[in-house]
Amino acid sequence: PDPIHRSSLITVCDLSMTVVAESVFCNGLSTLLSNLFSKITPPSSENDEPWLSEYKTGAQCHFDYFRIPSYLDGVVHERIAMLLIDHGFTLFAYRQSRHRRWHMVSADTVL
């Protein structure tokens, strides 16, 4: 087969334009995505409007990964979800250390 059909590639420009285009239908999508991948901590002020305070809090959130301690092996996700949330984590996906593939998390996922 033609090499172009054996692999896929998306340029940063294509991705950027797609996100901007989708923002027409979902206001703030481009801001949300850019904030998830940047690590900024905007300073808060007592004079901030409520919406600005919420924005600054959300801007501090980002995608990251962490190792789940071995003592949680075999625990169902829903049993520790609130504990993770209380510590500022939301688990979206997981993978076992000996595998490369990521799996989406659901309430009945066994870690």
N, C-alpha and C positions, 0 to 999 in steps of 0.2 A: 504493500500500500504506500501511497504518497506520504512522505514524512510529516506533512502538515496535518494529516488525518490521524497520525499516531500519537500526537501530543496536543495539549491545549496550553494556551498562553493568554493572559490578560494583562494589558499594560496598566500602569498607574493612571494614565490619562483616561483610559476606558473606564476604569473603576471609579475614578473621581467623577466623571461625567454621569455615570449611572447613578451614583449616590445623589448627586445634585438633582438629576431628573426625578428620582424617587421622592426627593424632598418636596416636590410639588404636591404629591399625594399624602405625604406624612411629614408635616412641618417639624423641623428640628432633627430629622433623621441624620443629616450630615454632621450636625453638632454633636449628637449623641455618640455616633461612631468615632468621630475624631477624639472626643473626650475619653472614650474607653481605651484608646491606644496611646494616649499621651499621659504623662504623669505630672500633673500640675496641681498646685495647691493655692488657689486664689485666696488672698486675705479677706476675711470677713469683717464686717463693720456693724455696729449697732444701728446705724442709719440705713442699712440695706433694706430695700423693699422686700416683702415676703417672697416674690418670685425670684429675686436676685439671690437671696439667701438659699433658696432651694437649688438654684442653678449652681451656686458655688459648692454646695454639699455634693451634688451629683458629679461635678467636675473632678472631684477627688477620687471617684470610682474608676477602676480600670481592670482590664483582663490581666490575669496572672496565673501562675500555677504554683501548687505547693504539694508536698508529699504528705499523704495521709498516714498517720502513725500506724504501725503494724498492729497495735492493740485494737484497732477498729476494723481489722480484717473480718469479713463475714457479717458485719453489722448492716442492717437495712437502712438505706439513706434516710427514710422518713423519721427514724429514731434519733438521728443527729442533726437533721435539717435546721431545727430552731436553734440549736447550740451554735451551728455554723453562722446562721444569720445574726445571732447575738454578738458574734465576734467580727461581723462585717463581711462574711463570706457567703457567696451563693454558688453552689456547685452546679456547673452546667454539663461538664463532661469528665470522664475519667478514663484512665488506661492502666493496665497492669504493667509493672516495671519491665517484665520480660516481653511485652508486646508493643508494637508501634501504633496500633490502631486505637483511636479515641472512640468512646461510646457516649451517647447522650444519657443524661441521668434522668430517672423518673423516681417517683415515690417508692416504688418497690425494688429499686436497684440495690443489689447486695455488693458492698464495697469489698 
